[in-house]
Amino acid sequence: MWIAGKIILKQRVIACISCVLLASCATTEGDSEPASDMNYRGSDCISIRTIRDYEPLDRQSLLMTAGGNRKYFVTLAGTSMELRSAFRLGFTSRDGWLCPYGGDRIVFEGISSVGMPIRAISRVNDEQVEELLIRYGKKSPPELQDPAPADIQGAEVEELG
């Protein structure tokens, strides 16, 4: 009996290790990161009383503006159709800080009040805000101009008359 239990335990351990390895290798299309130096999996926190504005980027991401015109890129743990149509956002937190850990949630006050856990919060600078707005289609990328033709040194043509 003891040997059979040991075999079952080994099988369970192997199954768990296999699951962890498969999960670590799995990628989704939405998880690709641009080449910038922005941390899209940040663990920054925002004082809830300083949050002034927000802009939904898609069903899972938004930009938040806090006091001092600080901007934060917030990624939710799941997607929500409510994010784009939410008139107001609410927050649930135990300590007055909105963080991607500790059970904090963003509550969308639209048709129904649905709370969504937060995956990541990253403070971003103005350049990164521009990159995000372009990436999510909220702003058109600047048009690339063709470089002016370079002056070519060569023989000059002389007209005969």
Beta strands, then each sheet from edge to edge (+ up, - down):
strand 1: 46-47
strand 2: 53-56
strand 3: 61-66
strand 4: 70-76
strand 5: 88-92
strand 6: 97-98
strand 7: 105-109
strand 8: 113-124
sheet 1: 1+ 6-
sheet 2: 2+ 3- 4+ 8- 7+ 5-
end
